[in-house]
């Protein structure tokens, strides 16, 4: 997984040194409320350790990854930017791959409103398309207007409401090469 940079940000692999940040980020309901079919907060450090290990599981993929978003000059951590397979809705768990690639972001509330999500998402979307992915999707809960604005800012097209992914109703955004 390559490191990516923007004017202000470094997108890099998660490390064990980031576990406490992961716990702080994912223990907040305002962050977690729009993540997953059944949103829930991380409640202890062991869960954060597992989450960072899961994030690192994509480190060897040639295009996909789950990046930690941090300042370029000081290392202040802001959140997560992901590019990964998105599961198709279905009756049995685990959900099966859809064949589509998802881009997603979740930032710490202290980093909201500063353009970090759009800046990081634009870099990852450019990386995805430059590496040959023909299509990237983003899905948001219908009420997650902030993430919808980010998707539009990075050039994704709103394609309406879908139930195709994650067994949830979501707003679908698409970028095509």
trRosetta pair geometry for C-beta under 8 A, 3 or more apart (Angstrom, degrees):
i j d omega theta_ij theta_ji phi_ij phi_ji
1 13 5.8 121 77 -78 125 99
1 58 6.5 73 -67 118 132 82
1 59 4.9 -94 5 -145 116 50
1 60 7.4 -47 -24 -32 82 14
1 61 6.5 38 -72 56 89 76
1 64 7.6 -61 -101 100 103 47
1 65 3.6 112 -136 -105 127 133
1 67 7.3 -168 161 -77 129 85
2 65 7.8 -134 37 -27 53 159
2 127 7.2 -163 63 -144 118 133
3 10 6.5 -16 -174 -170 111 90
3 11 6.5 158 -163 82 57 61
3 12 4.8 0 -118 -100 99 79
3 13 7.6 -79 -79 -10 80 76
4 10 7.7 149 82 -162 49 43
4 11 4.1 -3 59 54 95 116
4 67 6.8 -40 31 -114 108 162
4 123 4.8 138 152 152 132 124
4 124 6.6 177 43 -76 170 63
4 127 5.9 -79 -94 -59 138 140
5 9 6.8 176 -153 92 51 57
5 10 5.5 -15 -105 -105 82 62
5 11 7.2 -156 -73 20 34 76
5 72 6.2 71 -148 -104 104 121
5 123 7.5 -156 82 -141 17 149
6 9 4.5 24 43 45 106 92
6 11 7.8 60 -10 -17 94 101
6 72 7.6 -140 64 -47 60 125
6 119 4.9 145 135 168 168 105
6 120 6.9 -117 -9 -83 140 48
6 122 7.5 85 -105 73 134 103
6 123 5.1 -110 -63 -60 105 134
7 72 7.8 -126 132 0 29 147
7 119 7.4 -91 40 -153 88 132
8 71 6.6 -57 165 -137 81 69
8 72 6.0 -164 170 6 28 108
8 116 7.5 -99 97 -106 128 79
8 119 6.4 7 48 154 107 165
9 69 5.8 -22 -162 -164 129 86
9 70 6.9 134 -156 74 75 36
9 71 6.7 -76 -109 -116 53 28
9 72 5.9 170 -156 -39 1 89
9 78 7.5 -59 -122 20 115 141
9 116 6.5 121 -77 -145 135 86
9 119 5.7 137 3 117 133 122
9 120 5.6 -84 124 -78 166 88
9 123 7.4 -144 80 -3 120 153
10 69 7.9 150 79 -156 47 42
10 70 5.2 -26 64 71 94 89
10 71 7.1 18 16 107 92 23
10 72 4.8 125 -36 -98 92 62
10 75 7.8 -26 44 -103 132 54
11 67 3.9 21 180 167 97 149
11 68 7.2 163 -153 73 52 41
11 69 5.7 -17 -101 -99 80 64
11 70 7.9 158 -89 24 32 69
11 81 5.9 -47 -132 48 127 131
11 120 5.9 127 -76 -145 121 98
11 123 6.3 173 -2 100 140 138
11 124 6.9 -150 -175 -65 173 97
12 67 6.3 105 42 -155 19 90
12 68 5.7 -30 68 57 73 92
12 70 6.8 -29 24 24 107 116
13 56 6.6 65 -175 -115 107 80
13 59 5.5 41 -124 -114 130 111
13 65 7.5 -90 -93 -165 75 120
13 67 7.1 -67 -78 -119 31 60
13 68 7.1 20 122 10 17 98
14 18 4.9 -113 -157 63 81 147
14 22 7.3 53 -151 -65 134 126
14 52 4.9 -147 142 -149 133 86
14 55 4.5 43 21 104 145 135
14 56 5.8 -110 69 -62 98 84
14 66 6.8 -18 -10 105 117 97
14 67 7.8 167 -37 -158 77 23
14 68 4.9 119 -85 -41 70 113
15 18 5.4 108 56 -1 62 101
15 52 7.6 -19 99 -176 14 128
16 19 5.9 -10 -169 -26 52 112
16 49 7.8 18 -133 -131 82 84
16 52 6.8 125 -101 127 43 150
18 21 5.0 -55 -166 45 69 116
18 22 5.8 77 135 -29 85 99
18 52 6.1 153 83 -118 97 129
18 68 5.7 -102 -128 -98 158 154
18 77 6.8 140 -134 -106 99 150
19 22 5.5 -53 -148 35 34 114
19 23 6.5 35 153 -20 66 102
19 45 6.7 58 152 -163 116 89
19 48 5.0 109 -172 127 79 111
19 49 5.5 11 -133 -85 131 64
19 52 5.4 -82 -92 -17 75 151
20 23 5.6 -48 -150 34 34 113
20 24 6.5 35 151 -17 64 104
20 45 7.6 -17 -95 -123 62 104
20 48 7.4 79 -89 139 21 157
21 24 5.6 -54 -148 38 34 111
21 25 6.0 34 154 -20 68 108
21 68 7.8 73 97 -145 142 126
21 77 4.7 2 -148 88 154 162
21 108 7.9 -78 -170 -64 92 134
22 25 5.7 -54 -142 39 29 111
22 26 5.9 1 169 4 66 115
22 42 7.5 -4 142 58 82 170
22 48 4.3 141 99 -160 106 99
22 51 5.4 177 172 87 135 123
22 52 5.3 -131 -29 -60 165 98
22 55 8.0 -139 -108 -7 137 144
23 26 6.6 -68 -133 50 21 91
23 27 5.7 22 168 -26 63 118
23 42 6.1 -125 -132 109 56 129
23 44 7.7 -46 -132 150 118 19
23 45 5.6 -29 -86 -105 146 60
23 47 7.6 111 -108 76 84 87
23 48 3.8 -54 -67 -68 82 154
24 27 6.2 -58 -136 31 19 110
24 28 7.4 22 160 -28 53 107
24 108 7.1 14 118 -118 104 122
25 28 6.6 -74 -177 19 28 111
25 31 5.9 -160 174 175 67 174
25 79 6.2 142 -135 -117 136 70
25 80 7.3 118 153 -16 158 103
25 106 7.3 116 172 120 115 104
25 108 5.3 -89 -107 -82 87 87
26 31 6.5 -111 -105 100 36 132
26 32 6.2 80 -159 -72 62 110
26 41 6.6 146 149 -159 64 62
26 42 3.9 49 114 4 111 124
26 47 7.7 -132 105 121 134 112
26 48 6.7 168 49 -101 124 86
26 51 6.4 -162 -7 -99 167 178
27 41 5.1 64 -152 176 40 113
27 42 5.1 -77 -72 70 66 81
27 43 6.9 115 -121 -95 94 30
28 31 4.4 72 82 9 103 107
28 32 6.6 159 86 -5 53 92
28 41 6.8 163 42 -124 14 117
28 108 7.6 101 20 -139 153 65
28 109 6.5 -135 166 -14 159 114
29 32 5.7 -68 -133 51 33 101
29 33 5.6 51 168 -51 72 100
29 41 5.7 -62 -74 -61 64 122
30 33 6.4 -24 -129 2 22 117
30 109 5.6 40 95 -72 136 127
31 35 7.4 3 140 -10 68 128
31 79 8.0 -166 -136 -123 125 117
31 106 5.5 94 -169 175 95 116
31 107 7.7 -139 -120 78 106 31
31 108 7.1 -28 -83 -111 135 38
31 109 6.9 -113 -57 -40 93 86
32 35 5.3 -78 -151 38 51 113
32 36 7.9 -16 -171 24 81 110
32 39 5.0 138 146 -174 84 103
32 40 6.4 -73 163 88 139 19
32 41 5.0 -166 16 -86 162 63
32 42 7.7 -177 -80 -7 139 71
33 39 5.1 93 -138 145 28 164
34 39 6.8 39 -6 -87 12 142
34 106 7.8 177 74 -103 101 113
34 140 6.8 -7 -178 -160 127 77
34 141 4.7 -126 -138 9 91 124
34 143 7.9 -139 -99 77 109 84
34 144 4.6 82 -130 -85 147 134
34 147 6.9 -179 139 -7 156 143
35 39 5.6 103 60 -114 63 95
35 106 6.3 -13 -70 -72 127 153
36 39 5.4 145 62 -84 96 53
36 40 7.4 -47 73 17 144 74
36 166 7.3 -157 -149 -163 37 128
37 166 5.4 -171 -64 164 94 93
37 167 5.2 18 -114 76 138 100
37 168 5.1 -161 -114 -50 73 111
42 47 4.5 -174 -154 110 96 130
42 48 5.7 99 159 -66 148 77
42 51 6.6 -57 -98 -29 144 145
43 47 6.3 78 44 9 61 148
44 47 5.4 104 62 6 68 100
44 48 7.5 -129 110 -2 41 91
45 48 5.3 -55 -152 37 42 115
45 49 6.3 48 149 -24 71 99
46 49 5.6 -47 -149 31 34 115
46 50 6.6 35 151 -17 63 103
47 50 5.6 -54 -151 37 34 112
47 51 6.3 37 150 -23 66 105
48 51 5.5 -50 -145 34 34 114
48 52 6.5 34 156 -17 65 102
49 52 6.0 -55 -150 36 29 108
49 53 6.5 30 151 -18 63 107
50 53 5.6 -56 -150 37 32 113
50 54 6.3 34 151 -21 66 105
51 54 5.5 -53 -149 35 33 113
51 55 6.4 37 150 -21 65 102
52 55 5.4 -48 -148 34 35 115
52 56 6.4 34 152 -19 64 105
53 56 5.7 -56 -149 37 32 111
53 57 6.9 52 147 -43 61 92
54 57 5.5 -33 -159 0 37 120
54 66 8.0 16 116 35 73 161
55 58 7.3 -63 179 27 39 99
55 66 4.1 -117 -151 94 83 134
55 68 7.9 69 157 -53 149 85
55 80 7.3 -108 -120 -131 134 126
56 59 5.2 -9 -170 -28 63 120
56 66 7.9 -85 -50 60 27 109
58 61 4.8 -32 -172 6 78 124
58 64 5.1 -90 -168 118 126 102
58 65 5.2 174 118 -116 116 40
58 66 5.6 105 43 -2 130 88
58 84 6.3 -94 -94 -101 155 106
59 65 6.9 62 -103 -126 38 95
61 64 4.1 -21 116 56 152 91
61 65 6.3 -162 63 -63 108 66
62 131 7.0 164 132 -166 92 133
63 83 6.9 -94 139 124 80 130
63 101 7.8 -42 116 -129 125 155
63 127 7.4 157 -157 139 75 93
63 128 6.3 85 178 -123 112 62
63 131 4.4 164 -111 120 110 154
63 132 7.6 -107 -86 52 143 83
63 133 6.3 141 172 -45 155 112
64 83 5.1 -151 -134 107 58 84
64 84 5.0 85 -160 -100 123 54
64 85 7.2 -29 -101 -23 154 68
64 101 6.9 -141 -89 -140 100 115
65 82 7.4 -146 103 -141 47 52
65 83 5.8 27 44 50 62 97
65 84 7.8 -141 43 -66 14 83
66 80 6.3 -9 -178 -165 91 110
66 81 7.6 168 -157 84 47 44
66 82 4.6 -5 -112 -108 79 90
66 83 7.8 -162 -74 31 47 55
66 84 6.8 3 -61 -48 92 123
67 80 7.0 146 79 -157 51 56
67 81 4.7 -14 61 62 104 93
67 82 7.4 -171 22 -80 68 41
67 120 7.4 -162 91 -171 128 117
67 124 7.0 -154 18 -86 136 123
68 77 6.2 -46 176 -136 111 104
68 79 7.8 -178 -154 105 56 23
68 80 6.5 -39 -106 -99 47 63
69 77 7.3 103 81 -163 56 60
69 78 4.5 -58 104 66 102 105
69 79 5.1 -1 45 63 116 65
69 80 6.6 -149 1 -73 96 11
69 81 5.4 85 -55 -16 112 105
69 105 7.7 30 -26 -144 147 103
69 107 6.9 -50 65 -103 139 96
69 116 6.3 119 150 166 137 113
69 120 4.7 -35 -114 -100 131 155
70 75 5.3 -9 168 -158 131 43
70 76 6.2 161 -160 78 78 37
70 77 5.0 -38 -100 -98 92 53
70 78 6.4 177 -95 6 33 84
71 74 4.7 6 93 50 138 81
71 75 6.0 -41 63 12 89 13
71 76 4.4 43 0 41 121 86
71 78 7.4 111 -41 -32 68 108
77 108 7.2 83 115 -12 84 137
78 107 5.2 -23 156 -143 88 105
78 108 6.0 -136 -166 26 41 99
78 111 4.0 120 -146 -124 92 166
78 116 4.9 -112 178 164 158 158
78 120 7.7 -169 85 -38 134 145
79 105 6.6 74 116 -179 129 82
79 106 5.4 -145 -174 104 125 50
79 107 3.3 -121 -17 -111 153 51
79 108 5.4 -159 -67 -11 91 67
79 111 6.1 -143 -19 63 107 145
79 116 7.4 121 28 119 110 128
79 117 7.5 -9 63 -87 142 85
80 105 6.7 173 92 -148 61 49
80 106 5.4 9 53 55 99 80
80 107 7.6 -159 29 -77 54 48
81 103 7.6 -10 -177 -168 85 86
81 104 7.5 171 -155 89 45 46
81 105 5.0 -7 -106 -102 70 89
81 117 7.9 160 -89 -141 100 60
81 120 4.5 -143 -64 147 146 121
81 121 6.3 -158 -135 -79 119 58
81 123 8.0 44 144 68 167 99
81 124 5.2 -168 152 -34 126 148
82 102 7.1 11 110 105 103 93
82 103 6.9 164 88 -152 60 41
82 104 4.8 -6 56 58 104 89
82 105 7.3 -170 18 -73 72 42
83 101 6.3 17 -178 171 81 112
83 102 7.3 -178 -143 88 39 49
83 103 5.4 -6 -99 -100 77 74
83 124 5.3 -167 -46 175 122 118
83 127 7.5 -130 -25 86 167 114
83 128 5.6 -158 -147 -78 143 118
83 136 7.3 -43 -137 -136 100 125
84 101 6.9 173 92 -153 15 74
84 102 5.9 -22 65 57 67 92
85 97 5.1 -41 177 -130 133 105
85 98 7.3 160 180 36 83 75
85 100 7.6 115 -153 79 57 47
85 101 6.5 -55 -93 -106 40 59
85 102 7.3 32 136 12 14 93
86 97 7.9 97 72 -151 37 62
86 98 5.4 -27 89 31 80 127
86 100 5.1 -31 46 87 111 97
86 101 6.8 124 -7 -158 94 13
86 102 3.6 100 -64 -37 115 119
86 137 6.3 -73 10 70 157 117
86 139 7.2 121 -152 1 146 123
86 165 5.2 -21 155 -136 115 136
86 166 7.5 -62 -177 -41 92 93
87 90 7.9 -94 161 13 100 105
87 94 7.4 -109 -123 161 148 85
87 95 3.5 89 163 106 135 121
87 96 6.5 127 -154 70 88 26
87 97 6.3 -76 -110 -99 58 33
87 98 6.2 124 -178 -25 16 94
87 165 6.4 118 80 -155 54 79
87 166 6.2 99 71 -75 95 56
88 95 6.2 -173 64 172 52 102
88 96 5.4 -23 46 77 108 81
88 97 6.7 44 -6 120 97 21
88 98 3.9 138 -61 -86 85 84
88 99 8.0 29 -53 9 116 77
88 164 6.7 -60 -139 168 70 73
88 165 6.5 -72 -115 -105 30 57
89 95 6.9 -45 -116 -138 21 127
89 163 5.9 -7 -22 148 167 75
89 164 6.0 -165 5 169 108 21
89 165 6.0 -140 -37 -104 84 4
89 166 6.5 -27 -80 53 80 27
89 167 4.6 132 -134 -73 91 53
89 168 7.8 -160 -95 15 115 43
90 95 5.5 145 36 -134 103 76
90 96 5.9 41 -3 17 157 96
90 167 7.3 -84 35 -67 39 101
92 95 8.0 157 88 -90 51 44
95 166 7.0 -106 -24 -106 175 35
95 167 7.0 -141 -87 -21 133 103
98 164 6.9 80 -132 152 141 102
98 165 6.3 -50 -48 -98 154 92
100 135 6.6 -63 -135 106 87 110
100 136 7.9 123 179 -137 87 29
100 137 5.1 11 165 9 133 126
100 165 7.7 -81 62 -82 132 126
101 128 6.6 177 117 -153 144 131
101 133 5.5 -54 32 -151 151 142
101 135 7.2 147 37 95 90 64
101 136 5.2 -50 90 -115 100 71
101 137 7.0 145 79 23 46 76
102 136 7.3 117 -129 -170 13 75
102 137 5.6 -42 -103 77 63 83
102 138 6.6 108 -160 -101 75 42
102 139 6.8 -47 -132 10 118 94
102 165 7.6 122 -80 -157 130 158
103 121 6.3 104 155 -149 126 92
103 124 6.0 149 -137 110 117 121
103 125 5.9 -3 -96 -79 168 84
103 128 6.9 -105 -71 -24 118 156
103 136 5.2 38 -19 167 111 122
103 137 7.4 172 19 80 75 32
103 138 5.2 -47 70 -77 83 95
103 175 7.8 7 13 23 138 123
104 138 6.3 146 -82 -135 63 86
104 139 7.8 -30 -87 47 110 67
105 117 4.7 132 129 -147 151 96
105 120 6.5 128 -116 87 131 119
105 121 5.5 -78 -39 -70 138 107
105 147 7.1 175 62 -126 92 99
105 150 6.6 -95 48 139 136 161
107 111 4.5 -104 167 84 120 118
107 112 6.1 154 94 -72 117 65
107 116 6.0 119 -116 89 153 121
107 117 5.5 -113 -19 -68 132 99
108 111 4.9 79 64 10 83 105
108 112 7.8 -126 99 -29 46 79
109 112 5.4 -27 -152 -7 46 120
111 114 6.1 -86 -174 32 60 124
111 116 5.2 -38 169 32 112 152
112 146 7.4 -22 -151 -165 113 152
115 118 5.3 -57 -161 46 67 111
115 119 5.5 68 142 -26 87 107
116 119 5.7 -60 -143 40 30 111
116 120 6.0 22 163 -13 68 110
117 120 6.2 -60 -144 42 25 104
117 121 5.9 22 160 -17 64 114
117 147 7.6 -102 166 -112 151 64
117 150 4.8 -58 122 -116 118 143
118 121 5.8 -57 -137 41 26 109
118 122 6.1 31 160 -24 63 107
118 150 5.1 -144 -78 -137 75 80
118 153 4.5 -39 -129 105 126 141
118 154 6.0 -169 -152 -56 73 92
119 122 6.0 -53 -149 31 25 111
119 123 6.8 23 153 -17 59 106
120 123 5.8 -57 -155 34 34 111
120 124 6.5 24 154 -12 68 107
121 124 5.9 -57 -145 41 33 106
121 125 6.0 34 157 -20 68 109
121 150 5.7 101 13 165 159 111
121 151 7.7 -98 163 -90 155 45
121 153 8.0 93 73 81 128 100
121 154 4.8 -99 113 -59 109 156
122 125 5.8 -55 -141 39 27 111
122 126 6.3 30 157 -19 63 107
122 153 7.7 -76 -61 120 109 90
122 154 4.6 -154 -81 -125 72 100
122 155 7.8 86 -117 8 88 103
123 126 5.9 -55 -148 37 28 111
123 127 6.4 32 151 -21 62 106
124 127 5.4 -50 -148 35 35 117
124 128 6.3 39 152 -24 66 103
125 128 5.6 -50 -147 32 32 113
125 129 6.4 23 158 -11 65 107
125 136 6.1 -163 -131 72 82 158
125 154 5.4 128 8 161 155 128
125 155 7.3 166 130 54 154 105
125 156 7.7 -123 -121 -57 149 98
125 175 5.8 35 -159 62 122 169
126 129 6.1 -60 -145 42 29 104
126 130 5.9 28 157 -19 65 113
127 130 5.9 -61 -142 41 24 110
127 131 6.2 19 159 -16 63 112
128 131 6.0 -66 -152 39 24 106
128 133 4.6 -38 169 36 87 137
128 136 5.1 63 122 -69 154 139
129 132 7.9 116 -178 -18 31 9
129 133 6.1 -81 -89 61 38 86
129 136 7.2 -90 -59 -10 84 122
129 175 7.0 -83 -64 132 123 117
129 177 5.1 159 -149 -99 96 86
132 177 7.7 -3 -157 -86 30 158
133 136 5.9 64 123 -58 135 92
133 177 7.0 165 94 -48 52 118
134 176 6.5 -2 159 -153 68 78
134 177 5.0 -88 -138 16 47 119
135 174 6.4 -22 -163 -163 100 101
135 175 7.2 156 -154 83 50 51
135 176 5.1 -13 -101 -106 79 76
135 177 7.2 -92 -56 -3 47 82
136 156 7.8 -92 92 -103 93 112
136 174 7.4 149 79 -155 47 52
136 175 4.8 -7 58 58 96 100
137 165 7.7 167 115 -36 142 152
137 172 6.3 -35 -160 -160 112 89
137 173 6.7 137 -163 77 59 55
137 174 5.4 -22 -104 -99 74 70
137 175 7.9 -167 -78 23 31 67
138 147 7.5 -154 161 160 125 104
138 151 4.7 -155 75 -109 147 122
138 156 5.9 -11 22 -152 119 174
138 172 7.7 141 77 -159 51 43
138 173 4.3 -14 59 63 97 111
138 174 7.9 -156 23 -67 69 31
139 162 7.2 -91 -118 63 114 113
139 165 5.5 -146 -39 67 164 136
139 166 7.0 -177 97 12 154 128
139 170 4.0 46 -178 133 105 148
139 171 6.8 152 -155 72 57 48
139 172 5.8 -18 -101 -100 80 60
139 173 7.4 -169 -75 23 34 77
140 144 4.2 -128 177 73 110 122
140 147 4.4 169 -112 94 134 123
140 148 5.3 -131 56 -62 158 78
140 151 7.0 -129 -23 -20 127 138
140 170 5.9 146 65 -166 29 99
140 171 5.0 -19 60 54 88 101
140 173 7.4 34 -2 -6 102 114
141 144 4.4 95 57 -14 85 109
141 168 7.4 -54 -99 152 77 133
141 170 6.2 -66 -89 -116 31 81
141 171 7.6 19 106 10 15 91
142 161 6.8 2 -90 -110 112 109
142 169 6.6 -11 -30 121 114 101
142 170 7.0 -156 -46 -136 67 34
142 171 5.6 119 -102 -37 56 100
144 147 4.5 2 142 30 114 113
144 148 6.3 137 102 -22 72 90
144 171 7.8 -147 56 29 90 119
145 148 5.3 -55 -146 37 38 117
145 149 6.4 43 155 -24 69 100
146 149 5.9 -52 -155 30 31 111
146 150 6.9 32 148 -19 62 102
147 150 5.4 -47 -151 32 41 115
147 151 6.5 44 151 -21 67 100
148 151 5.7 -49 -151 32 34 113
148 152 6.6 31 152 -14 64 105
148 158 7.3 36 -162 -97 102 119
148 171 5.9 2 -100 93 115 152
148 173 7.3 166 -136 -53 64 131
149 152 5.8 -57 -150 40 33 110
149 153 6.1 37 152 -25 67 107
150 153 5.6 -55 -146 34 31 114
150 154 6.5 16 161 -9 66 107
151 154 6.4 -66 -151 41 26 99
151 156 4.3 -61 175 58 85 133
151 158 7.4 103 109 -76 124 78
151 173 3.9 -7 173 172 142 178
152 155 7.9 75 180 -49 32 11
152 156 6.4 -87 -82 62 31 78
152 158 6.8 -14 -82 -40 99 102
152 173 7.3 -114 -58 -128 58 135
154 175 7.4 -56 117 -69 96 142
155 175 6.0 70 103 -113 91 115
156 173 3.9 59 137 163 132 111
156 174 6.1 146 -164 63 91 21
156 175 4.7 -76 -101 -52 76 91
157 173 6.6 156 72 -157 33 67
157 174 5.4 -31 59 63 89 79
157 175 7.3 139 7 -83 77 48
158 171 6.7 -30 -145 175 99 108
158 172 7.4 117 -161 84 52 55
158 173 5.6 -34 -94 -99 52 79
159 162 7.4 21 99 -39 103 119
159 172 4.5 -48 65 97 102 106
159 173 6.8 164 9 -102 86 23
159 174 5.3 37 -26 0 131 113
160 171 7.4 -131 143 -143 19 67
160 172 6.3 0 67 43 52 101
161 169 6.2 2 -175 -175 110 95
161 170 7.2 161 -151 87 65 28
161 171 6.0 -47 -97 -96 60 55
161 172 7.2 130 -140 2 11 90
162 165 6.9 47 114 13 118 86
162 169 7.6 164 84 -151 34 52
162 170 6.0 -27 64 67 80 77
162 171 7.7 97 19 -144 81 13
162 172 4.4 44 1 -38 127 127
163 167 7.7 17 -176 -144 87 28
163 168 7.2 -153 -135 97 68 24
163 169 5.4 -30 -88 -95 86 63
163 170 7.7 133 -94 19 38 71
164 172 7.4 40 31 -84 120 137
165 168 7.4 -30 96 48 66 80
165 170 6.7 -43 64 36 100 136
166 170 7.1 53 51 -20 122 136
